[in-house]
Amino acid sequence: MSLGYRSCKVLMVIASQPGASNREVADAAEVSDQGQISKLLARLQLLGLIHDRGEWRLGERHAWRLTARGKRVERAASARSKRAGR
């Protein structure tokens, strides 16, 4: 699995802010387009890296958390980022 910089940044945001909403993740990851963050979060969820608190319903905010797999990937991405000086 290959993840880009933005995906890794989103994982790091969710790791540091468990339960963050789409908007909170977007703001912290500096993603200005709501459609883009929605697609990115959906992709990370399909990859089994993040999950919502349960059954999401229209009008409710998401509350994103890392899965066990997501935690492993995020730790590796954070370590790689630190080595690269980002």
C-alpha positions as CSV (number, residue, x, y, z in Angstrom):
1,M,0.0,0.0,0.0
2,S,1.4,3.4,-1.0
3,L,0.1,6.5,0.7
4,G,0.8,10.0,-0.3
5,Y,1.9,12.9,1.9
6,R,-1.7,14.2,2.4
7,S,-3.0,10.8,3.4
8,C,-0.2,10.4,5.9
9,K,-0.9,13.8,7.3
10,V,-4.6,13.0,7.7
11,L,-3.6,9.8,9.6
12,M,-1.4,11.8,11.9
13,V,-4.2,14.3,12.5
14,I,-6.6,11.6,13.5
15,A,-4.0,10.0,15.7
16,S,-3.5,13.2,17.6
17,Q,-7.2,14.1,17.6
18,P,-9.3,10.9,18.0
19,G,-12.9,11.6,17.3
20,A,-12.3,14.5,15.0
21,S,-14.9,15.4,12.5
22,N,-14.4,15.8,8.7
23,R,-14.0,19.6,9.2
24,E,-11.6,19.3,12.1
25,V,-9.4,16.8,10.1
26,A,-9.5,19.0,7.0
27,D,-8.5,22.1,9.0
28,A,-5.7,20.4,10.8
29,A,-4.4,18.7,7.6
30,E,-4.8,21.9,5.6
31,V,-7.2,20.5,3.1
32,S,-9.5,23.3,2.0
33,D,-11.8,21.4,-0.3
34,Q,-14.7,19.6,1.5
35,G,-15.1,17.1,-1.3
36,Q,-11.5,16.2,-1.3
37,I,-11.4,15.5,2.4
38,S,-14.5,13.4,2.1
39,K,-13.0,11.3,-0.7
40,L,-9.7,11.0,1.2
41,L,-11.4,9.9,4.4
42,A,-13.6,7.4,2.5
43,R,-10.5,5.9,0.8
44,L,-8.7,5.6,4.2
45,Q,-11.7,3.9,5.6
46,L,-11.9,1.4,2.7
47,L,-8.2,0.6,3.3
48,G,-9.1,-0.3,6.9
49,L,-7.0,2.5,8.4
50,I,-9.7,4.6,10.0
51,H,-13.3,4.0,11.2
52,D,-16.2,6.1,12.4
53,R,-17.6,5.7,15.9
54,G,-20.5,3.6,14.5
55,E,-23.5,3.9,12.3
56,W,-23.3,7.4,10.7
57,R,-26.6,9.2,9.9
58,L,-27.3,12.2,7.7
59,G,-26.8,15.4,9.8
60,E,-24.5,13.8,12.3
61,R,-20.8,14.6,12.4
62,H,-18.3,11.8,11.8
63,A,-15.9,11.0,14.7
64,W,-12.8,9.4,13.1
65,R,-10.4,7.1,14.8
66,L,-7.5,5.0,13.7
67,T,-7.9,1.2,13.4
68,A,-5.1,-1.0,14.8
69,R,-3.8,-1.2,11.2
70,G,-4.1,2.6,10.9
71,K,-2.1,3.0,14.1
72,R,0.8,0.9,12.6
73,V,0.8,2.8,9.3
74,E,0.6,6.2,11.1
75,R,3.6,5.3,13.4
76,A,5.6,4.3,10.3
77,A,4.6,7.5,8.5
78,S,5.4,9.6,11.5
79,A,8.8,8.0,11.8
80,R,9.5,8.5,8.1
81,S,8.4,12.1,8.3
82,K,10.7,12.8,11.3
83,R,13.6,11.3,9.4
84,A,12.8,13.5,6.4
85,G,12.6,16.6,8.6
86,R,9.0,17.4,7.9
